[in-house]
Structure formats: structure tokens, C-alpha cells
Amino acid sequence: MIRRHLLVAFGAALTLALGACSGEPEQKAAAGAPKELTFSILSAESQQSMAPLWQPLLDDMSEYTGVKVKPYFATNYTSLIEAMRFNQVQVGWFSALPALEATRRAEGQVLGRVVDSGGVASYESVLIVRKGSGITLDDVLKCGKRYTFGLGDAKSTSGTLAPMAYLFTPKDIEPAKCFKAVRSASHQANVFSVANGVLDIATNNSVGLVFAGRENPQVAEKIEVIWRSPPLPESSIVARKDLDPAIREKIRQFFLTYGVGDTPRAAKQREVLKGLAYGGFKAADDSYLDPVREMEAAEVLADAKRAGDPAKIAAAQKAFDTIRDQAAQRRAMNPDA
């Protein structure tokens, strides 16, 4: 299942790349200034807890843009992508892999990226176990179908793609063959399942653990981290390309200036960001998703190597090398991105 998602996504990326070379216009004509905008939010921590945190920011966005902004909460990444694809939402908060999917399938365009409360524009995927269980990373990697394991949403960067790309695939481990049982759930559900002994091990991320510690400290105290990934691109703000250019630019400027300055308004905005565990936003475009493209390509290459098909291996290797080289060139041109 995991590899099928990756292959479909990777194929879509190649199709878009070919289309870009054909000279087709990249962006549709603007649809005109909207009277209302819908902003999508993944309610992984439950809508009841997330809505009060996001509503002040959406109210500020409405005031800044002069367009009413209403929230759209979804419980999985596919719903967010499909909602933008069918123009049910025009702007949204996406983690890196869904953001990439939105640029491929939903006319999405990255406007900016999140910076955490410490000023860092990245976060980590983690493996968690119940504190005191004695389970170590070495135990996990021995497999033997001894443990139950929880992945994240199939399109989650930290919950599925990163642990596969950085931990399991390099060691030629298939979770379905390694663990006694495997299930996919939200980060919040995985925290509760591990803390209560329903699951032995699960994926999560460093931001999710911050929310868990704040919202459910007694539950968070029952878990511990046994593995951390390399830094992953933080979440981003994505808008549809056919959104009125003037409104899209207002939205971009709203996020880049939110909480900046020494005015009472900026101080109030920083309190809103604090509730979201954010420090602010910085400029970004679709190239910020390069690490995700590289992880995807590495997974497809590894899958081809396991299948042993020389033609597939050669094609996957070429695609991986191309993506890696393009990303390296962009980093060299803009090292501060």
C-alpha cells in the first residue's frame, strides 16, 4: 500500500515534468477576486482543540485581505488535497508531502513555510514507545513479528514517508513483514495507543509531541522517543494558482508579516502563533519541497531494486539522479532558503 502511493505520486511528478517541457502555460487565468475564501486545516489533534487555535489567525487574515476566510477541517491528507483540487478550498496549511501532492494534483502553489517557536524551519519524524517498555531501536529493527506498529496517514511526511525513506527502506525492512500487526492512524491516535499499550511502537513527529505534551501531559509522560529522522521541511501555506493574483499576494504578505514588529497588534499575533507552536512564517516556493521529492525518488529506486527489473532500476536511478541534481543546483543558487 505504501509503495503504491509512492509510485502513483512519482508517476504524477514525471508527467508534470514532461508537461512543463511542452510549453503549456503553467497557470490558468485568474478566476477574479473572490468574496469568500476557505482555508483548509488538518485536524490531526482533533477539531475541537485546533479550531480555537486557528480561528484568531483566520480572523486576522480576513481583516488583512478584506475577504472573509472560513475554516475547512479534515481528518486526513487526501481530503485536504481533494478539497483544493475541486476548489472547495483555496488556501490551506499543508505538511510537506501533501503540499507536494497539492502542487501536482490540485493547482496548488507554495506561498510560504512555517518556522517553529525556536526559529527553525524544520521538524523531525520520530518513533515512540511506551516509557518503561524496554523496547529499543535495535529491538524494532530485529523484526520477528514481535510488536504491533502504528504508521501515520499514507500521505504523511513524518508518519509514513520519512520513517520508510530514512529508517526501514535502507535496511530492506517491510513493516507488514516485520511487525505482528500494522495500522495507520493520526499522530494523536498513535500517541494515545502507545501510551495506553494498544500499540507497542508508532510513528509521530516532534511537533505532534509538543501538542501532546500541552494538551494531554499525563498521556505524553507515558511515551518516549527511540528514533529521530534527519530534519524535514516544516509545514507550508499553499494556495490555488488560479486564485486572483492580488488576493494571493495579500495572503502571502499576510503570512510573511504576521507577528512581525513591536506594535501591540504584532504582540497579539505572536500570542496566536504561540498557541500553534509556531514562531512565524518565511518566504518559500515549490522548491522547498525538494527533500520530499528526493525521499520519494529514493523509495521508488529501492522498490525497483527489490523487484530486480534492470529497466525499472535504470529508469528509477535516472529519475532519482535528476531530482537530486536539480535540488542541489537550487540549493547552491539559494543557500539561505
Residue frames relative to the residue before (quaternion, step in Angstrom):
aa qw qx qy qz dx dy dz
M 1.0000 0.0000 0.0000 0.0000 0.00 0.00 0.00
I 0.6577 0.5093 -0.3131 0.4583 3.58 0.89 -0.96
R 0.7048 0.4686 -0.2803 0.4529 3.57 0.83 -0.96
R 0.6005 0.5517 -0.3774 0.4388 3.59 1.05 -0.61
H 0.6301 0.5242 -0.3312 0.4675 3.61 0.99 -0.81
L 0.6766 0.5030 -0.2967 0.4484 3.56 0.94 -0.91
L 0.6593 0.5107 -0.3104 0.4563 3.57 0.97 -0.85
V 0.6417 0.5152 -0.3229 0.4676 3.58 0.98 -0.83
A 0.6720 0.4974 -0.2961 0.4618 3.57 0.91 -0.95
F 0.6649 0.5078 -0.3055 0.4546 3.57 0.96 -0.89
G 0.6342 0.5269 -0.3249 0.4632 3.57 1.04 -0.77
A 0.6357 0.5252 -0.3242 0.4637 3.54 1.03 -0.79
A 0.6293 0.5381 -0.3337 0.4506 3.57 1.03 -0.76
L 0.6626 0.4987 -0.3075 0.4665 3.59 0.96 -0.86
T 0.6286 0.5375 -0.3335 0.4526 3.57 1.03 -0.78
L 0.6637 0.4980 -0.3024 0.4692 3.56 0.96 -0.87
A 0.6257 0.5438 -0.3379 0.4455 3.56 1.05 -0.76
L 0.6535 0.5014 -0.3071 0.4766 3.58 0.98 -0.83
G 0.6409 0.5319 -0.3210 0.4510 3.56 1.03 -0.83
A 0.6339 0.5454 -0.3292 0.4384 3.55 1.05 -0.78
C 0.6696 0.5053 -0.2928 0.4589 3.54 1.12 -0.71
S 0.6235 0.5931 -0.3349 0.3838 3.59 1.18 -0.42
G 0.5362 -0.6465 0.3973 0.3697 3.57 1.29 -0.13
E 0.4094 0.7047 -0.4836 0.3191 3.61 1.24 0.17
P 0.5365 -0.6163 0.4457 0.3658 3.64 -0.98 0.67
E 0.4521 -0.7246 0.4599 0.2429 3.54 -0.91 0.97
Q 0.8046 0.2398 -0.0958 0.5347 3.55 1.04 -0.67
K 0.4324 -0.6869 0.5213 0.2636 3.56 -0.99 0.86
A 0.6339 -0.5184 0.3998 0.4118 3.54 -1.25 0.32
A 0.5612 -0.6162 0.4311 0.3457 3.54 -1.03 0.77
A 0.4405 -0.7233 0.4786 0.2319 3.54 -1.01 0.86
G 0.6088 -0.5384 0.3677 0.4519 3.61 1.21 -0.05
A 0.6403 -0.5476 0.3742 0.3874 3.56 -1.20 0.48
P 0.3313 -0.7612 0.5207 0.1993 3.61 -0.71 1.03
K 0.4367 -0.6756 0.5243 0.2793 3.55 -1.24 0.41
E 0.7821 0.1031 -0.0484 0.6127 3.56 1.29 -0.37
L 0.1725 -0.7674 0.6109 0.0899 3.55 -1.11 0.74
T 0.1999 -0.7478 0.6176 0.1389 3.54 -1.14 0.66
F 0.1796 -0.7960 0.5767 0.0396 3.56 -0.80 1.12
S 0.2537 -0.8051 0.5211 0.1262 3.58 -0.60 1.14
I 0.0680 -0.7810 0.6204 -0.0218 3.52 -1.09 0.89
L 0.3390 -0.7105 0.5740 0.2253 3.57 -0.92 0.87
S 0.2053 -0.8048 0.5477 0.1007 3.57 -0.52 1.16
A 0.0321 0.8437 -0.5323 0.0623 3.54 0.78 1.09
E 0.7184 0.4102 -0.2435 0.5063 3.57 1.14 -0.56
S 0.6058 -0.5347 0.3029 0.5053 3.56 1.41 0.33
Q 0.5305 -0.6582 0.4375 0.3065 3.55 -0.92 0.96
Q 0.6125 0.5810 -0.3519 0.4043 3.57 1.02 -0.78
S 0.7292 0.4090 -0.2462 0.4903 3.58 1.00 -0.77
M 0.6962 0.4889 -0.2825 0.4433 3.60 1.08 -0.66
A 0.5979 0.6109 -0.3701 0.3639 3.60 0.97 -0.79
P 0.6942 0.4627 -0.3144 0.4529 3.66 0.76 -0.84
L 0.6352 0.5386 -0.3321 0.4429 3.60 1.15 -0.56
W 0.7373 0.4265 -0.2237 0.4737 3.57 1.01 -0.84
Q 0.5838 0.6369 -0.3877 0.3214 3.61 0.98 -0.71
P 0.6410 0.5111 -0.3612 0.4444 3.68 0.87 -0.70
L 0.6449 0.5091 -0.3294 0.4653 3.59 1.01 -0.75
L 0.6568 0.5020 -0.3128 0.4677 3.59 0.97 -0.82
D 0.6184 0.5303 -0.3418 0.4686 3.58 1.07 -0.68
D 0.6504 0.5032 -0.3085 0.4781 3.56 1.02 -0.84
M 0.6340 0.5258 -0.3299 0.4613 3.59 1.04 -0.75
S 0.6202 0.5422 -0.3368 0.4560 3.58 1.02 -0.79
E 0.6720 0.5002 -0.2913 0.4619 3.55 0.94 -0.94
Y 0.6812 0.5080 -0.2871 0.4421 3.58 0.92 -0.93
T 0.7603 0.3944 -0.2053 0.4736 3.59 0.87 -0.96
G 0.3892 -0.7174 0.4860 0.3127 3.57 1.17 -0.53
V 0.6450 0.4556 -0.3115 0.5286 3.58 1.30 0.31
K 0.4873 -0.6632 0.4805 0.3030 3.57 -0.88 0.91
V 0.1200 -0.7855 0.6058 0.0397 3.57 -0.91 0.97
K 0.0477 -0.7972 0.6018 0.0055 3.57 -0.74 1.05
P 0.4805 -0.6977 0.4529 0.2778 3.60 -1.07 0.65
Y 0.1246 -0.7318 0.6617 0.1053 3.51 -1.33 0.46
F 0.1240 -0.8131 0.5672 0.0418 3.58 -0.43 1.20
A 0.0352 -0.7823 0.6219 -0.0039 3.56 -0.98 0.89
T 0.4097 -0.7345 0.4943 0.2198 3.55 -1.14 0.61
N 0.7781 0.1794 -0.1492 0.5832 3.60 1.28 0.00
Y 0.6444 -0.5749 0.3611 0.3520 3.52 -1.22 0.58
T 0.6042 0.5701 -0.3659 0.4196 3.59 1.01 -0.71
S 0.6363 0.5318 -0.3259 0.4540 3.58 0.99 -0.81
L 0.6363 0.5276 -0.3286 0.4570 3.59 1.01 -0.79
I 0.6774 0.4976 -0.2876 0.4592 3.56 0.90 -0.98
E 0.6825 0.4876 -0.2916 0.4597 3.58 0.88 -0.94
A 0.6241 0.5387 -0.3435 0.4497 3.58 1.04 -0.73
M 0.6705 0.4562 -0.3017 0.5012 3.59 1.00 -0.73
R 0.6031 0.5752 -0.3550 0.4236 3.58 1.00 -0.75
F 0.7667 0.3349 -0.1747 0.5192 3.59 0.94 -0.89
N 0.5082 -0.7004 0.3812 0.3254 3.55 1.32 0.47
Q 0.3365 0.7114 -0.5345 0.3082 3.58 1.08 0.70
V 0.7456 0.1387 -0.1252 0.6397 3.57 1.29 -0.43
Q 0.2994 -0.7762 0.5336 0.1522 3.55 -1.09 0.68
V 0.7705 0.1386 -0.0626 0.6190 3.57 1.22 -0.51
G 0.1106 0.8233 -0.5540 0.0556 3.58 -1.10 0.50
W 0.4510 -0.6224 0.5718 0.2867 3.49 -1.44 0.27
F 0.0268 0.8156 -0.5722 0.0821 3.57 -0.52 1.21
S 0.3841 -0.6406 0.5919 0.3030 3.54 -1.14 0.58
A 0.7672 -0.4697 0.1933 0.3917 3.55 -1.26 0.47
L 0.7037 0.4572 -0.2980 0.4550 3.64 0.72 -0.94
P 0.6621 0.4662 -0.3261 0.4878 3.67 0.85 -0.74
A 0.6001 0.5482 -0.3651 0.4539 3.60 1.08 -0.63
L 0.6412 0.5120 -0.3173 0.4754 3.57 1.00 -0.82
E 0.6421 0.5138 -0.3145 0.4741 3.58 0.98 -0.84
A 0.6496 0.5195 -0.3208 0.4530 3.58 1.00 -0.79
T 0.6454 0.5001 -0.3311 0.4731 3.61 1.04 -0.67
R 0.6825 0.4900 -0.2829 0.4626 3.59 1.12 -0.62
R 0.8445 0.2491 -0.0564 0.4707 3.53 0.81 -1.04
A 0.7866 0.3469 -0.1484 0.4888 3.58 1.16 -0.44
E 0.5424 -0.6413 0.3973 0.3696 3.60 1.15 0.54
G 0.3734 0.7635 -0.4573 0.2617 3.57 1.15 0.58
Q 0.0794 -0.7683 0.6345 0.0289 3.53 -1.28 0.57
V 0.4108 -0.7173 0.5081 0.2420 3.59 -0.82 0.99
L 0.2054 -0.7888 0.5723 0.0905 3.57 -0.89 1.01
G 0.7901 -0.1367 0.1310 0.5830 3.56 1.07 -0.68
R 0.3149 -0.7463 0.5574 0.1824 3.54 -1.29 0.26
V 0.5502 -0.6286 0.4559 0.3072 3.52 -1.24 0.56
V 0.1482 -0.7242 0.6639 0.1130 3.52 -1.24 0.63
D 0.4140 -0.7343 0.4692 0.2632 3.60 -0.74 0.97
S 0.7505 -0.4328 0.2665 0.4224 3.54 -1.33 0.15
G 0.6887 0.4466 -0.2825 0.4965 3.59 1.24 -0.35
G 0.5952 -0.5965 0.3510 0.4082 3.57 1.30 0.13
V 0.5449 0.6190 -0.3933 0.4065 3.58 1.27 0.14
A 0.2944 -0.7796 0.5338 0.1436 3.58 -0.91 0.96
S 0.6724 0.4277 -0.3129 0.5167 3.57 1.06 0.72
Y 0.1278 -0.7643 0.6239 0.1016 3.55 -1.31 0.20
E 0.4156 -0.7238 0.5013 0.2281 3.61 -1.24 0.02
S 0.3858 -0.6336 0.6115 0.2755 3.50 -1.27 0.56
V 0.0795 -0.8070 0.5845 0.0298 3.59 -1.05 0.71
L 0.2827 -0.6716 0.6400 0.2438 3.52 -1.39 0.24
I 0.1107 -0.8059 0.5802 0.0405 3.56 -0.87 0.96
V 0.0836 -0.7559 0.6471 0.0533 3.54 -1.26 0.60
R 0.6024 -0.5358 0.4290 0.4075 3.56 -1.25 0.22
K 0.5054 -0.6615 0.4644 0.3020 3.55 -0.87 1.00
G 0.7889 0.2759 -0.2291 0.4991 3.54 -0.89 0.98
S 0.4848 0.6805 -0.4314 0.3402 3.60 1.26 -0.07
G 0.3841 -0.7395 0.4696 0.2918 3.55 1.16 -0.57
I 0.4847 0.6638 -0.4384 0.3636 3.59 1.27 0.00
T 0.1276 -0.7916 0.5959 0.0437 3.57 -0.82 1.05
L 0.6688 -0.4728 0.3696 0.4388 3.55 -1.28 0.16
D 0.6140 0.5426 -0.3507 0.4536 3.59 1.00 -0.73
D 0.6279 0.5280 -0.3338 0.4642 3.58 1.01 -0.78
V 0.6395 0.5340 -0.3220 0.4497 3.57 0.96 -0.90
L 0.7332 0.4570 -0.2419 0.4416 3.56 0.81 -1.03
K 0.5589 0.5868 -0.3973 0.4307 3.60 1.24 -0.12
C 0.2799 -0.7904 0.4946 0.2288 3.57 1.29 -0.35
G 0.3438 0.7678 -0.5038 0.1961 3.60 -0.79 -0.99
K 0.4155 -0.7379 0.4459 0.2899 3.58 1.28 0.20
R 0.3227 0.7621 -0.4924 0.2696 3.54 0.98 0.93
Y 0.8015 0.2986 -0.1103 0.5062 3.56 1.09 -0.72
T 0.3992 -0.6419 0.5863 0.2913 3.52 -1.35 0.36
F 0.1446 -0.8249 0.5464 0.0023 3.56 -0.97 0.91
G 0.1690 -0.7997 0.5708 0.0779 3.56 -1.00 0.86
L 0.1953 -0.7512 0.6234 0.0946 3.54 -0.81 1.10
G 0.5145 -0.6042 0.4896 0.3613 3.55 -1.31 0.02
D 0.7587 -0.2650 0.2811 0.5244 3.53 -1.29 -0.42
A 0.6000 -0.5961 0.3943 0.3595 3.60 -1.04 0.76
K 0.7452 0.3625 -0.2111 0.5183 3.60 1.13 -0.58
S 0.4331 0.6929 -0.4649 0.3408 3.57 1.21 0.39
T 0.4683 -0.6796 0.4914 0.2782 3.56 -0.87 0.97
S 0.7799 0.3487 -0.1760 0.4891 3.56 0.70 -1.10
G 0.6949 0.5098 -0.2822 0.4213 3.57 1.07 -0.69
T 0.8123 0.1795 -0.0838 0.5486 3.59 1.16 -0.52
L 0.7345 0.4487 -0.2783 0.4263 3.61 0.55 -1.13
A 0.7039 0.4840 -0.2863 0.4341 3.61 0.73 -1.01
P 0.6876 0.4526 -0.3263 0.4647 3.66 0.77 -0.79
M 0.6164 0.5210 -0.3517 0.4742 3.58 1.11 -0.58
A 0.7286 0.4646 -0.2490 0.4373 3.58 0.75 -1.09
Y 0.7886 0.3574 -0.1714 0.4701 3.58 0.92 -0.89
L 0.7825 0.3251 -0.1714 0.5026 3.61 1.11 -0.53
F 0.8060 0.3420 -0.1832 0.4471 3.59 0.47 -1.16
T 0.6845 0.5000 -0.3072 0.4326 3.61 0.77 -0.96
P 0.6540 0.5039 -0.3485 0.4437 3.68 0.83 -0.74
K 0.7207 0.3887 -0.2379 0.5225 3.58 1.20 -0.47
D 0.4514 -0.7242 0.4149 0.3157 3.54 1.37 0.32
I 0.4119 0.6986 -0.4720 0.3458 3.57 0.99 0.91
E 0.1655 -0.7443 0.6410 0.0878 3.56 -0.95 0.98
P 0.4623 -0.7122 0.4402 0.2920 3.64 -0.49 1.10
A 0.6460 0.5391 -0.3365 0.4230 3.61 0.92 -0.83
K 0.7150 0.4156 -0.2416 0.5076 3.57 1.14 -0.63
C 0.6539 0.5495 -0.2935 0.4294 3.55 1.23 -0.49
F 0.8050 0.3055 -0.1250 0.4929 3.56 0.90 -0.99
K 0.6398 -0.5406 0.3974 0.3747 3.53 -1.27 0.46
A 0.7671 -0.0937 0.0781 0.6298 3.56 1.09 -0.77
V 0.1293 -0.7781 0.6122 0.0546 3.57 -1.13 0.75
R 0.0485 0.7886 -0.6122 0.0307 3.56 -0.96 0.85
S 0.3226 -0.7302 0.5670 0.2030 3.57 -1.23 0.46
A 0.1269 0.7804 -0.6010 0.1167 3.56 -0.96 0.89
S 0.6606 -0.4839 0.3788 0.4312 3.56 -1.29 0.04
H 0.6617 -0.4928 0.3756 0.4222 3.56 -1.27 0.30
Q 0.6509 0.5220 -0.3225 0.4471 3.57 0.93 -0.86
A 0.6604 0.5032 -0.3090 0.4640 3.57 0.93 -0.90
N 0.6520 0.5191 -0.3207 0.4502 3.58 0.99 -0.76
V 0.6108 0.5372 -0.3536 0.4619 3.59 1.04 -0.70
F 0.6831 0.4790 -0.2903 0.4687 3.59 0.83 -0.97
S 0.6608 0.5245 -0.3185 0.4323 3.59 0.94 -0.85
V 0.6707 0.4720 -0.2997 0.4875 3.58 0.98 -0.81
A 0.6602 0.5249 -0.3104 0.4386 3.58 0.89 -0.92
N 0.7526 0.3825 -0.1988 0.4978 3.58 1.07 -0.78
G 0.5628 -0.6538 0.3658 0.3492 3.58 1.25 0.22
V 0.4159 0.6979 -0.4807 0.3298 3.60 1.22 0.30
L 0.7606 0.1510 -0.0899 0.6250 3.57 1.16 -0.71
D 0.4561 -0.6775 0.5029 0.2828 3.56 -1.12 0.64
I 0.7963 0.0545 0.0465 0.6006 3.56 0.98 -0.97
A 0.0800 0.7947 -0.6012 0.0272 3.59 -1.13 0.55
T 0.4748 -0.6251 0.5282 0.3239 3.52 -1.31 0.32
N 0.0672 0.7585 -0.6476 0.0293 3.53 -1.29 0.41
N 0.2953 -0.7440 0.5387 0.2629 3.59 -1.10 -0.50
S 0.6944 -0.5138 0.3186 0.3903 3.53 -1.26 0.45
V 0.6431 0.5030 -0.3313 0.4730 3.61 1.08 -0.64
G 0.6341 0.5390 -0.3240 0.4500 3.56 0.99 -0.85
L 0.6533 0.5096 -0.3174 0.4612 3.58 1.04 -0.72
V 0.5866 0.5540 -0.3690 0.4614 3.58 1.15 -0.58
F 0.6696 0.4853 -0.2930 0.4799 3.57 0.93 -0.93
A 0.6423 0.5277 -0.3314 0.4464 3.58 0.96 -0.83
G 0.6683 0.5071 -0.2996 0.4544 3.56 0.97 -0.85
R 0.6885 0.4761 -0.2760 0.4724 3.54 1.10 -0.67
E 0.7427 0.4176 -0.2193 0.4753 3.57 0.93 -0.93
N 0.8084 0.0794 -0.0025 0.5833 3.59 1.01 -0.82
P 0.0875 -0.8580 0.5032 0.0556 3.61 0.58 1.11
Q 0.6406 0.5287 -0.3432 0.4386 3.60 1.00 -0.70
V 0.6425 0.4935 -0.3130 0.4956 3.57 1.13 -0.67
A 0.6648 0.5236 -0.3064 0.4359 3.59 0.88 -0.96
E 0.6283 0.5568 -0.3352 0.4277 3.56 1.06 -0.68
K 0.6573 0.5331 -0.3037 0.4377 3.58 1.21 -0.40
I 0.7101 0.4236 -0.2741 0.4910 3.60 1.22 -0.04
E 0.0996 -0.7707 0.6237 0.0847 3.54 -1.30 0.34
V 0.4544 -0.6874 0.5118 0.2431 3.55 -1.24 0.63
I 0.1243 -0.8079 0.5731 0.0583 3.59 -0.91 0.93
W 0.7873 0.1047 -0.0988 0.5995 3.61 1.29 -0.03
R 0.0845 -0.7695 0.6315 0.0436 3.54 -1.16 0.76
S 0.4162 -0.7074 0.5181 0.2408 3.55 -1.03 0.81
P 0.6116 -0.4517 0.4507 0.4678 3.56 -1.31 -0.07
P 0.6824 -0.4887 0.3301 0.4318 3.63 -1.19 0.34
L 0.1939 -0.7648 0.6078 0.0899 3.56 -1.07 0.88
P 0.5704 -0.5794 0.4346 0.3874 3.61 -1.09 0.56
E 0.4567 -0.6851 0.4943 0.2788 3.58 -0.88 0.93
S 0.7165 -0.4386 0.3292 0.4312 3.54 -1.35 0.11
S 0.2153 -0.7830 0.5722 0.1145 3.55 -1.24 0.40
I 0.4098 -0.6391 0.5809 0.2935 3.51 -1.40 0.15
V 0.0724 -0.8083 0.5839 -0.0196 3.56 -0.67 1.16
A 0.0602 -0.7858 0.6152 0.0209 3.58 -1.00 0.86
R 0.5674 -0.5824 0.4524 0.3664 3.55 -1.18 0.50
K 0.5353 -0.6509 0.4421 0.3070 3.57 -1.03 0.83
D 0.7173 0.4553 -0.2700 0.4532 3.59 1.03 -0.69
L 0.3850 0.6929 -0.5036 0.3435 3.57 1.25 0.31
D 0.6371 -0.5384 0.3849 0.3950 3.56 -1.06 0.76
P 0.5057 -0.6990 0.4068 0.3002 3.64 -0.63 1.10
A 0.6482 0.5200 -0.3306 0.4473 3.59 0.96 -0.78
I 0.6642 0.4827 -0.3006 0.4852 3.59 0.98 -0.81
R 0.6378 0.5298 -0.3336 0.4487 3.57 0.96 -0.82
E 0.6621 0.4898 -0.3068 0.4770 3.58 0.99 -0.80
K 0.6119 0.5334 -0.3524 0.4657 3.61 1.05 -0.67
I 0.6446 0.5150 -0.3214 0.4647 3.57 0.99 -0.84
R 0.6438 0.5223 -0.3212 0.4578 3.57 0.95 -0.88
Q 0.6841 0.4786 -0.2847 0.4710 3.57 0.88 -0.93
F 0.5879 0.5742 -0.3671 0.4358 3.57 1.07 -0.69
F 0.7176 0.4419 -0.2679 0.4669 3.58 0.79 -0.97
L 0.6705 0.5105 -0.3146 0.4369 3.60 0.93 -0.81
T 0.7454 0.3736 -0.2188 0.5069 3.60 1.12 -0.54
Y 0.4650 0.7087 -0.4394 0.2972 3.59 1.24 -0.16
G 0.8353 0.1450 -0.1432 0.5107 3.56 -0.77 1.07
V 0.5543 0.6096 -0.3872 0.4138 3.59 1.29 0.13
G 0.7036 0.4487 -0.3372 0.4358 3.57 -0.94 0.88
D 0.4638 -0.6892 0.4925 0.2596 3.56 -1.33 0.10
T 0.4126 0.7035 -0.4753 0.3301 3.57 1.19 0.55
P 0.6443 -0.5048 0.3889 0.4229 3.60 -1.20 0.30
R 0.6204 0.5444 -0.3426 0.4487 3.59 1.05 -0.74
A 0.6624 0.5011 -0.3041 0.4665 3.59 0.93 -0.90
A 0.6344 0.5293 -0.3293 0.4571 3.57 1.04 -0.79
K 0.6440 0.5108 -0.3132 0.4756 3.56 1.03 -0.81
Q 0.6438 0.5191 -0.3172 0.4641 3.57 1.02 -0.79
R 0.6326 0.5288 -0.3352 0.4558 3.58 1.02 -0.71
E 0.6054 0.5343 -0.3531 0.4726 3.58 1.14 -0.56
V 0.6125 0.5292 -0.3387 0.4797 3.58 1.10 -0.72
L 0.6639 0.5018 -0.2979 0.4675 3.58 0.93 -0.91
K 0.6105 0.5607 -0.3449 0.4404 3.56 1.05 -0.76
G 0.6387 0.5335 -0.3195 0.4532 3.57 1.04 -0.77
L 0.7008 0.4323 -0.2477 0.5105 3.56 1.18 -0.63
A 0.4261 -0.7055 0.4404 0.3562 3.59 1.35 -0.06
Y 0.5020 0.6297 -0.4264 0.4118 3.57 1.15 0.71
G 0.3372 -0.7128 0.5700 0.2310 3.52 -1.29 0.42
G 0.7360 -0.3156 0.2187 0.5575 3.56 1.26 -0.38
F 0.4672 -0.6505 0.5220 0.2935 3.53 -1.27 -0.44
K 0.1212 -0.7756 0.6121 0.0952 3.57 -1.19 0.51
A 0.6472 -0.5392 0.3702 0.3917 3.55 -1.21 0.50
A 0.1270 0.7690 -0.6193 0.0945 3.57 -1.11 0.72
D 0.1506 -0.7430 0.6374 0.1377 3.51 -1.30 0.37
D 0.7867 -0.3529 0.2107 0.4605 3.57 -1.27 -0.12
S 0.5724 0.6092 -0.3891 0.3871 3.63 1.15 -0.44
Y 0.5364 0.6238 -0.4145 0.3892 3.60 1.18 -0.35
L 0.6386 0.5373 -0.3088 0.4563 3.57 1.28 -0.38
D 0.3473 0.7765 -0.4736 0.2284 3.62 1.23 0.05
P 0.6456 0.5159 -0.3605 0.4325 3.67 0.84 -0.74
V 0.6358 0.5137 -0.3307 0.4717 3.59 1.10 -0.65
R 0.6157 0.5344 -0.3407 0.4683 3.58 1.03 -0.76
E 0.6617 0.5058 -0.3046 0.4621 3.57 0.98 -0.85
M 0.6429 0.5144 -0.3288 0.4626 3.60 0.97 -0.79
E 0.6368 0.5259 -0.3198 0.4644 3.57 0.97 -0.86
A 0.6832 0.4953 -0.2869 0.4534 3.55 0.84 -1.03
A 0.6354 0.5258 -0.3271 0.4613 3.59 1.04 -0.75
E 0.6456 0.5163 -0.3169 0.4651 3.58 1.03 -0.77
V 0.6534 0.5019 -0.3123 0.4729 3.59 0.97 -0.85
L 0.6388 0.5196 -0.3211 0.4679 3.59 1.00 -0.79
A 0.6582 0.5029 -0.3124 0.4650 3.58 0.92 -0.88
D 0.6387 0.5247 -0.3215 0.4620 3.57 1.01 -0.79
A 0.6471 0.5135 -0.3144 0.4676 3.59 1.00 -0.83
K 0.6493 0.5163 -0.3193 0.4582 3.57 0.98 -0.80
R 0.6436 0.5139 -0.3279 0.4628 3.59 1.00 -0.74
A 0.6603 0.5064 -0.3067 0.4621 3.57 1.08 -0.76
G 0.3550 -0.7846 0.4528 0.2310 3.58 1.20 -0.44
D 0.4695 0.6589 -0.4548 0.3722 3.60 1.19 0.39
P 0.4061 -0.7519 0.4583 0.2445 3.64 -0.40 1.19
A 0.6531 0.5189 -0.3237 0.4466 3.60 0.95 -0.83
K 0.6696 0.4867 -0.2968 0.4761 3.58 0.94 -0.88
I 0.6290 0.5346 -0.3325 0.4560 3.56 1.03 -0.78
A 0.6662 0.5070 -0.3031 0.4552 3.58 0.90 -0.92
A 0.6665 0.4991 -0.3008 0.4650 3.58 0.95 -0.89
A 0.6743 0.4909 -0.2952 0.4660 3.57 0.93 -0.91
Q 0.6382 0.5239 -0.3269 0.4597 3.58 1.02 -0.78
K 0.6481 0.5160 -0.3131 0.4643 3.58 0.98 -0.86
A 0.6595 0.5020 -0.3063 0.4681 3.57 0.95 -0.88
F 0.6501 0.5179 -0.3142 0.4587 3.57 0.96 -0.87
D 0.6648 0.5040 -0.3054 0.4591 3.59 0.89 -0.93
T 0.6417 0.5294 -0.3201 0.4533 3.59 1.01 -0.83
I 0.6755 0.4895 -0.2897 0.4693 3.57 0.86 -0.96
R 0.6637 0.5054 -0.3045 0.4597 3.58 0.92 -0.88
D 0.6725 0.4957 -0.2999 0.4605 3.59 0.93 -0.89
Q 0.6457 0.5123 -0.3236 0.4646 3.59 0.98 -0.82
A 0.6482 0.5131 -0.3152 0.4661 3.56 0.99 -0.83
A 0.6452 0.5220 -0.3175 0.4586 3.59 0.97 -0.84
Q 0.6407 0.5226 -0.3193 0.4631 3.57 1.02 -0.80
R 0.6660 0.4954 -0.3096 0.4638 3.57 0.95 -0.85
R 0.6423 0.5164 -0.3279 0.4618 3.57 1.02 -0.76
A 0.6439 0.5271 -0.3204 0.4527 3.58 1.03 -0.78
M 0.6768 0.4919 -0.2782 0.4719 3.57 1.07 -0.78
N 0.7995 0.1215 -0.0406 0.5869 3.58 1.14 -0.68
P 0.0782 -0.8658 0.4930 0.0356 3.60 0.52 1.16
D 0.6734 0.5036 -0.2978 0.4518 3.60 1.19 -0.45
A 0.4596 0.7085 -0.4389 0.3070 3.60 1.26 -0.09
